[in-house]
Amino acid sequence: MILITLFMSFFSFAEMKHDHGVGDLSIAVSGENITALFNIPAESIIGFEFEAKSAKDQKIKKEKISRFEADFLKLVKLDSKFGCEQVSSQNEVKQEGNHGEFQLSFSAKCKIKLSQTTIKINFKDSYPKIKKINVNFLSDKNTQSLGLLKGFGEIEVP
């Protein structure tokens, strides 16, 4: 658990980047626990970047973020045999002028240790504005970094 905390703390203080359609996904696995931190320009998830001031825009923003949080374990999918369930999820949209950055931190606990499996990542069907996701993966046994075009690919968990 310390490994996950250190990993996620490091990435939570990363500076805000802004490359449209490009996100950063950090995943840490330790025993039965999985933690993820996802950063991307808000436009890729919400549909716009400007600060939501009107009631209509606030409603759209809230609905899109709620949907993303609810679907996260479908977008970053683990084999159902592990019985993983969401423990916590927090989101934030950071605004700098007319640019917004969406961040989601997510954690799940599984019934059995995550090992010798594949994490399937598929943002492309639900979020077509995503061009690439830079993935950093850390487990008790290894680390990996890879770029997934259209937010589609797999990570091997040893």
C-alpha positions as CSV (number, residue, x, y, z in Angstrom):
1,M,0.0,0.0,0.0
2,I,2.9,2.3,0.7
3,L,4.1,1.8,-2.9
4,I,0.7,2.9,-4.3
5,T,0.6,6.0,-2.0
6,L,4.1,7.1,-3.0
7,F,3.4,6.5,-6.7
8,M,0.1,8.4,-6.7
9,S,1.5,11.3,-4.6
10,F,4.3,11.8,-7.1
11,F,1.9,12.0,-10.0
12,S,-0.7,14.1,-8.3
13,F,1.8,17.0,-8.1
14,A,2.8,16.9,-11.8
15,E,2.4,20.2,-13.6
16,M,-0.7,20.7,-15.8
17,K,0.0,19.8,-19.4
18,H,-2.2,20.8,-22.2
19,D,-2.0,18.7,-25.4
20,H,-5.5,18.2,-26.8
21,G,-6.5,14.6,-27.0
22,V,-3.5,13.4,-25.0
23,G,-3.9,12.0,-21.5
24,D,-1.7,10.5,-18.8
25,L,-2.8,7.4,-17.0
26,S,-0.8,6.2,-14.0
27,I,-1.8,2.8,-12.6
28,A,-0.3,1.1,-9.5
29,V,-1.1,-2.4,-8.4
30,S,-0.2,-3.9,-5.0
31,G,-1.7,-7.1,-3.8
32,E,-5.5,-6.8,-4.1
33,N,-5.4,-3.0,-4.5
34,I,-5.3,-1.0,-7.7
35,T,-5.0,2.8,-7.9
36,A,-5.2,5.0,-10.9
37,L,-4.7,8.7,-11.7
38,F,-5.9,10.0,-15.0
39,N,-5.2,13.5,-16.4
40,I,-6.5,14.9,-19.7
41,P,-7.7,18.2,-21.2
42,A,-11.3,18.5,-20.1
43,E,-12.5,18.8,-23.7
44,S,-11.8,15.1,-24.3
45,I,-14.2,14.0,-21.5
46,I,-16.6,16.9,-21.0
47,G,-16.8,18.2,-24.6
48,F,-15.6,21.7,-23.7
49,E,-12.8,23.3,-21.7
50,F,-14.2,26.7,-20.7
51,E,-15.5,27.2,-17.2
52,A,-19.1,26.0,-17.0
53,K,-21.1,29.0,-16.0
54,S,-24.5,28.5,-17.5
55,A,-26.9,26.0,-15.9
56,K,-26.9,24.0,-19.2
57,D,-23.1,23.8,-19.2
58,Q,-22.9,22.9,-15.5
59,K,-25.4,20.1,-16.1
60,I,-23.5,18.7,-19.1
61,K,-20.2,18.9,-17.1
62,K,-21.7,17.1,-14.1
63,E,-23.3,14.4,-16.3
64,K,-20.2,13.7,-18.3
65,I,-18.0,13.5,-15.2
66,S,-20.4,11.2,-13.4
67,R,-20.6,8.9,-16.4
68,F,-16.8,8.8,-16.7
69,E,-16.4,7.9,-13.0
70,A,-19.1,5.3,-13.2
71,D,-17.6,3.7,-16.3
72,F,-13.9,3.8,-15.2
73,L,-13.7,0.0,-14.4
74,K,-15.1,-0.6,-17.9
75,L,-12.6,1.6,-19.5
76,V,-9.7,0.2,-17.5
77,K,-11.0,-3.4,-17.3
78,L,-9.8,-6.3,-15.1
79,D,-10.8,-9.9,-15.5
80,S,-14.0,-10.4,-13.5
81,K,-12.5,-13.4,-11.6
82,F,-10.6,-10.9,-9.4
83,G,-13.9,-9.4,-8.2
84,C,-12.7,-5.8,-8.1
85,E,-14.9,-3.1,-6.7
86,Q,-14.5,0.7,-6.5
87,V,-13.3,1.9,-3.1
88,S,-13.0,5.6,-3.9
89,S,-13.1,8.1,-6.7
90,Q,-12.4,11.8,-6.8
91,N,-12.4,14.2,-9.7
92,E,-11.3,17.7,-10.3
93,V,-11.4,20.1,-13.2
94,K,-8.6,22.7,-13.0
95,Q,-9.2,25.9,-14.9
96,E,-6.6,28.2,-16.3
97,G,-8.4,30.8,-18.4
98,N,-10.3,29.0,-21.1
99,H,-8.4,25.8,-20.6
100,G,-9.5,23.1,-18.3
101,E,-7.7,19.9,-17.2
102,F,-9.7,16.9,-15.9
103,Q,-8.2,14.7,-13.3
104,L,-9.6,11.5,-11.8
105,S,-8.1,9.5,-9.0
106,F,-9.6,6.1,-8.5
107,S,-9.0,3.1,-6.3
108,A,-10.5,-0.4,-6.2
109,K,-10.0,-3.4,-4.0
110,C,-10.2,-6.9,-5.4
111,K,-11.1,-10.2,-3.7
112,I,-7.9,-11.9,-4.8
113,K,-4.4,-10.7,-5.5
114,L,-3.9,-9.1,-9.0
115,S,-1.3,-11.2,-10.7
116,Q,-0.7,-12.9,-14.0
117,T,-3.5,-11.0,-15.8
118,T,-4.0,-8.3,-18.4
119,I,-5.5,-4.9,-17.8
120,K,-7.5,-4.0,-20.9
121,I,-7.8,-0.3,-21.6
122,N,-10.4,0.9,-24.1
123,F,-11.2,4.6,-24.2
124,K,-11.6,4.7,-28.0
125,D,-15.2,3.6,-28.2
126,S,-16.6,5.9,-25.6
127,Y,-14.2,8.9,-25.9
128,P,-13.3,9.4,-29.6
129,K,-11.6,12.7,-28.9
130,I,-8.8,10.9,-27.1
131,K,-5.8,10.5,-29.5
132,K,-3.3,9.0,-27.1
133,I,-2.8,8.0,-23.5
134,N,0.6,7.8,-22.0
135,V,0.5,5.0,-19.4
136,N,2.8,4.5,-16.5
137,F,2.3,1.2,-14.7
138,L,3.8,0.2,-11.4
139,S,3.4,-3.1,-9.5
140,D,5.3,-4.9,-6.8
141,K,7.2,-6.8,-9.5
142,N,7.8,-4.3,-12.4
143,T,7.2,-1.0,-14.0
144,Q,6.1,-0.2,-17.6
145,S,5.6,2.9,-19.7
146,L,3.7,2.9,-23.0
147,G,1.7,5.1,-25.3
148,L,-1.7,3.8,-26.3
149,L,-3.1,5.3,-29.5
150,K,-6.8,6.2,-29.3
151,G,-6.5,5.0,-25.6
152,F,-6.7,1.4,-26.6
153,G,-4.3,-1.4,-25.5
154,E,-3.3,-3.8,-22.8
155,I,-0.9,-3.9,-19.8
156,E,0.4,-7.2,-18.6
157,V,0.4,-7.7,-14.8
158,P,3.1,-10.2,-13.7
